[in-house]
Amino acid sequence: MPSTPGAGQSVPGTAVPGPGPAWFGAVMGTGGLSTLLQLHADAVPGFATGAVVMLVLGWVMLIGLGSGFARSVARDPQEWSRSVRDATMVPLWGMVSMGLLAVGSATFVVTEARAPSLASVAFGVDAALWGAGTVLGLATALGFAVWLISRRPAHPLPTWALPMVPPMVSATAGGVIARQVKSEAIRSILVGACVVCFVVALVLGVAVIVLAYHHAWFRTPVPVALSTTTWIPLGIIGQSAAAAQVLSGPSLAGLARVYSAVVLVAGAGLGAYAVFVTVRGFVARMPFNTGWWAMAYPLSTCGLGSYFLGWQWASLLTVAVLIAIWLLCAVASVRAIAAPRHA
């Protein structure tokens, strides 16, 4: 999501990147919003239609960005090698993973509610995207963790949490998929895989978050151009709350509720800090970069965690803020893309 050399993209203020992993924050945010709109469709008129619109947009972005990146690689094969060999660009593939997972989940949730006859097809699509997204997400998280341990970079950033979030998204999405599986053996394997994803994301994510925020609070503040990336750690918090609810059985339901409530309340503090830093960035007239989309998906995970916990009021409040953020990022993205053509 970020747009700095240390985070994997071009310097903020320069021309926006072409189609590819850098833009997948938009796919993630759109898919997450679609799911939340559908979950609250019975409570708020118009949300059901909005969920379908967001789902269609999510698929358009997913296919468009994927095919656009494929064309770029066909013209310049080095484009691919740079994206997978440059450690500063590897985190961007975490966004691709989460884009697949978010759109897959939204496809099943919306289709099951709006077109039940197609639910089995949507479930197959969801399962396929979950498999691809999970493999990619684990590879990205573990690969980036190895890079951090071996290189020990001196300036931790909130963006370091980005590649650690996908396994937690897989844990939640996989838990929902497991509920639809009839075979007890397959369901157990899925749940086991989701628990592994949960642990990997939680351990790596907490370590990175502690390092990043200790550095930001006591040593070097987050650069203005990276203000919106302070939302990224909320992705682990919100998704872990959701995953705990989805994966816990009857015997662990009480413990899962306590865990989810604690992390969401703790996350409110990080959320307040993210709002403060982001407002500071806007006041300082930070230029648009694809990192603005970092505000969307992490917030949607908090809304999802609140929903599964039964905090409907908090989830609905999150959706309202998320809609405003999505519109802001969408308008800014269109303007940034159109600007070079006008010039």
C-alpha positions in Angstrom: 0.0 0.0 0.0 2.7 2.5 0.8 4.4 4.5 -1.8 8.0 5.0 -0.8 11.2 3.3 -1.7 11.3 1.7 1.7 7.8 0.4 1.3 7.9 -0.9 -2.1 6.7 1.7 -4.5 7.7 5.0 -6.1 8.2 8.2 -4.2 4.9 10.0 -3.3 4.1 12.9 -5.5 5.4 11.2 -8.7 3.2 9.7 -11.3 1.0 6.9 -9.9 2.2 3.4 -10.7 0.7 1.4 -13.6 -1.6 -1.6 -13.2 -0.2 -4.1 -10.8 0.2 -5.1 -7.1 0.6 -1.5 -5.9 -3.1 -0.9 -6.7 -4.5 -4.0 -5.0 -5.3 -2.0 -1.9 -8.3 -0.7 -3.9 -9.4 -4.3 -4.6 -9.1 -5.2 -0.9 -11.1 -2.2 0.2 -13.8 -2.7 -2.3 -14.2 -6.4 -1.5 -14.3 -5.8 2.2 -16.9 -3.1 1.8 -19.1 -5.4 -0.3 -19.1 -8.0 2.4 -20.0 -5.6 5.1 -22.8 -4.0 3.1 -24.3 -7.4 2.5 -24.0 -8.5 6.2 -26.0 -5.3 7.2 -28.3 -5.4 4.2 -31.3 -6.3 6.4 -30.8 -3.4 8.7 -30.1 -0.6 6.2 -32.1 0.0 3.0 -29.9 0.2 0.0 -27.0 -1.8 1.4 -28.0 -4.9 -0.6 -27.7 -3.0 -3.9 -24.5 -1.4 -2.7 -23.0 -4.8 -2.0 -23.7 -5.9 -5.5 -22.2 -2.8 -7.0 -19.1 -3.1 -4.9 -18.7 -6.8 -5.8 -18.9 -6.0 -9.5 -16.3 -3.2 -9.1 -14.1 -5.5 -7.1 -14.1 -8.1 -9.9 -13.5 -5.3 -12.5 -10.5 -4.1 -10.5 -9.2 -7.6 -9.9 -9.3 -8.6 -13.5 -8.3 -5.2 -14.9 -5.2 -4.9 -12.6 -4.2 -8.5 -13.1 -4.4 -8.3 -16.9 -2.8 -4.9 -17.0 0.2 -6.2 -14.9 0.4 -9.3 -17.2 0.7 -6.9 -20.2 3.4 -5.0 -18.5 5.3 -8.2 -17.8 4.9 -9.3 -21.4 6.5 -6.0 -22.6 9.2 -6.0 -19.9 10.0 -9.3 -18.2 12.1 -7.4 -15.7 8.9 -6.0 -14.2 8.1 -9.5 -12.8 11.6 -10.2 -11.5 11.7 -6.8 -9.7 8.4 -7.5 -8.0 9.4 -10.8 -6.6 13.2 -10.3 -6.0 13.2 -6.8 -4.6 12.5 -7.2 -0.8 11.0 -3.7 -0.7 8.4 -4.7 -3.3 7.5 -8.1 -1.9 5.0 -6.7 0.6 2.9 -5.6 -2.3 2.1 -9.2 -3.1 0.5 -9.4 0.3 -2.1 -7.0 -1.1 -2.6 -9.2 -4.1 -3.2 -12.1 -1.7 -5.8 -10.1 0.3 -7.4 -8.8 -2.9 -8.1 -12.4 -3.9 -9.3 -13.3 -0.5 -11.6 -10.3 -0.1 -13.2 -10.6 -3.5 -13.7 -14.3 -3.1 -15.4 -13.9 0.3 -17.6 -11.1 -1.0 -18.6 -13.3 -4.0 -19.9 -16.0 -1.8 -21.6 -13.8 0.8 -23.3 -11.6 -1.7 -24.3 -14.4 -4.1 -25.7 -16.6 -1.4 -27.9 -13.8 -0.2 -28.9 -12.4 -3.6 -28.9 -15.4 -5.9 -29.1 -18.7 -3.9 -29.3 -20.8 -7.0 -25.7 -19.7 -7.8 -24.4 -20.2 -4.3 -22.6 -23.4 -5.1 -20.8 -21.8 -8.0 -19.9 -18.8 -5.9 -18.6 -21.2 -3.2 -16.3 -22.8 -5.7 -14.9 -19.5 -6.8 -14.4 -18.4 -3.2 -12.6 -21.7 -2.4 -10.3 -21.3 -5.4 -9.4 -17.7 -4.6 -8.9 -18.7 -1.0 -6.4 -21.4 -1.9 -4.5 -19.1 -4.2 -4.6 -16.2 -1.8 -3.5 -18.3 1.2 -0.5 -19.8 -0.6 0.6 -16.4 -1.8 -0.1 -14.8 1.5 1.9 -17.3 3.5 4.8 -17.1 1.1 4.8 -13.3 1.3 4.6 -13.2 5.1 7.3 -15.8 5.7 9.5 -14.4 3.0 9.3 -10.9 4.3 9.9 -12.1 7.9 13.1 -13.9 6.7 14.2 -10.7 5.0 13.6 -8.6 8.2 15.5 -11.1 10.4 18.5 -11.4 8.0 18.8 -7.7 7.1 17.6 -6.1 10.3 16.7 -2.7 8.8 17.1 0.2 11.1 13.9 2.1 10.6 10.8 0.1 11.3 7.6 1.3 9.6 3.9 0.5 10.0 4.1 -0.8 6.4 6.0 -3.8 7.7 2.7 -5.2 9.1 1.3 -5.3 5.5 2.7 -8.8 4.5 1.7 -10.2 7.9 -2.0 -9.5 7.5 -2.9 -12.0 4.7 -2.6 -15.2 6.7 -5.1 -13.7 9.2 -7.5 -12.9 6.4 -7.1 -16.5 5.2 -7.9 -17.7 8.8 -11.2 -15.8 8.8 -12.2 -16.6 5.2 -11.2 -20.2 5.5 -13.2 -20.6 8.7 -16.3 -19.4 6.8 -15.6 -21.8 4.0 -15.1 -24.7 6.5 -18.7 -24.1 7.8 -20.0 -25.0 4.4 -18.1 -28.2 4.0 -20.0 -31.4 4.7 -17.1 -33.8 5.1 -15.9 -33.8 8.7 -12.3 -34.8 7.7 -12.0 -32.0 5.1 -13.5 -29.5 7.6 -11.0 -30.5 10.2 -8.1 -30.0 7.8 -9.4 -26.6 6.8 -9.8 -25.5 10.3 -6.3 -26.8 11.2 -4.9 -24.8 8.3 -6.7 -21.7 9.4 -5.4 -22.0 12.9 -1.9 -22.2 11.6 -2.5 -19.1 9.5 -3.9 -17.4 12.6 -0.9 -18.2 14.7 1.6 -17.2 12.0 -0.1 -13.8 11.4 -0.5 -13.1 15.1 3.1 -13.9 16.1 4.7 -12.1 13.2 2.2 -9.3 13.2 2.5 -8.4 16.9 6.3 -8.5 16.7 6.3 -6.1 13.7 3.6 -3.8 15.2 5.5 -3.4 18.5 8.8 -2.6 16.7 7.1 -0.1 14.3 5.1 1.8 16.9 8.0 1.9 19.4 10.1 3.5 16.7 7.3 5.9 15.6 6.4 7.0 19.2 9.9 7.2 20.7 12.4 7.8 17.9 11.3 8.9 14.5 7.6 9.9 13.7 6.0 8.3 10.7 6.8 10.4 7.6 3.9 12.6 6.4 3.8 10.9 3.0 3.2 7.6 4.8 0.5 8.9 7.1 -2.2 6.6 5.9 -0.1 3.5 6.3 -0.7 3.7 10.1 -4.0 2.1 9.4 -2.4 -1.2 8.3 -1.9 -2.8 11.7 -5.6 -2.5 12.3 -6.0 -5.3 9.7 -4.4 -7.9 12.0 -6.5 -6.6 14.9 -9.8 -6.7 13.2 -9.2 -9.9 11.3 -8.0 -11.7 14.4 -11.2 -10.7 16.2 -13.3 -12.1 13.3 -11.1 -15.2 13.0 -11.4 -16.0 16.7 -15.2 -16.0 16.4 -15.4 -18.0 13.2 -12.9 -20.7 14.2 -13.8 -21.2 17.9 -16.1 -24.1 18.7 -18.6 -24.3 21.5 -15.9 -25.1 24.1 -13.9 -22.0 23.2 -16.7 -19.6 22.4 -16.4 -17.7 25.7 -12.6 -17.3 25.4 -12.9 -16.2 21.8 -15.4 -13.5 22.7 -13.1 -12.2 25.5 -10.2 -12.2 23.1 -12.1 -10.4 20.3 -13.4 -7.8 22.7 -10.0 -7.1 24.2 -8.2 -6.7 20.8 -10.9 -4.5 19.4 -10.9 -2.2 22.4 -7.1 -2.1 22.2 -7.3 -1.5 18.4 -9.4 1.6 19.1 -6.3 3.2 20.5 -4.3 2.4 17.4 -7.2 3.6 15.3 -7.2 6.9 17.1 -3.5 7.2 16.5 -4.0 6.4 12.8 -6.7 9.1 12.5 -4.5 11.7 14.2 -1.5 10.9 11.9 -3.7 10.9 8.8 -5.4 14.2 9.6 -1.9 15.6 10.2 -0.9 14.3 6.7 -3.9 15.9 5.0 -3.3 19.2 6.8 0.3 19.0 5.5 -1.1 18.5 2.0 0.4 15.0 1.5 0.2 14.1 -2.2 -2.0 11.2 -3.4 -0.4 7.8 -3.6 -1.8 4.3 -3.7 -1.2 4.1 0.1 -4.3 6.1 0.7 -6.2 2.8 0.1 -4.5 1.6 3.3 -7.3 3.3 5.2 -10.0 1.1 3.7 -9.4 -2.6 4.1 -8.0 -2.5 7.7 -11.1 -0.6 8.8 -13.3 -3.1 7.1 -11.7 -5.9 9.1 -12.6 -4.1 12.3 -16.2 -3.8 11.1 -16.2 -7.6 10.4 -14.7 -8.4 13.8 -17.3 -6.2 15.5 -20.1 -7.9 13.4 -19.1 -11.5 14.4 -18.7 -10.3 18.0 -22.3 -9.1 18.0 -21.4 -5.4 18.3 -23.7 -4.3 15.5 -23.6 -0.6 16.3 -19.9 -0.5 16.1 -19.9 -2.5 12.9 -22.5 -0.1 11.3 -20.5 2.9 12.4 -17.4 1.4 10.8 -19.3 0.9 7.5 -20.5 4.5 7.5 -16.9 5.7 7.9 -15.6 3.1 5.4 -18.1 4.4 2.7 -16.7 7.9 3.1 -13.1 6.7 2.9 -13.8 4.5 -0.1 -15.4 7.5 -1.9 -12.4 9.7 -1.0 -9.9 7.2 -2.2 -11.8 6.4 -5.4 -12.2 10.1 -6.4 -8.5 10.8 -5.6 -7.5 7.7 -7.6 -9.4 8.7 -10.7 -8.1 12.2 -10.5 -4.5 11.0 -10.2 -4.8 8.6 -13.1 -6.4 11.2 -15.3 -4.0 14.0 -14.4 -1.1 12.8 -16.7 -3.5 12.6 -19.7 -4.8 16.1 -19.1 -1.2 17.4 -18.8 
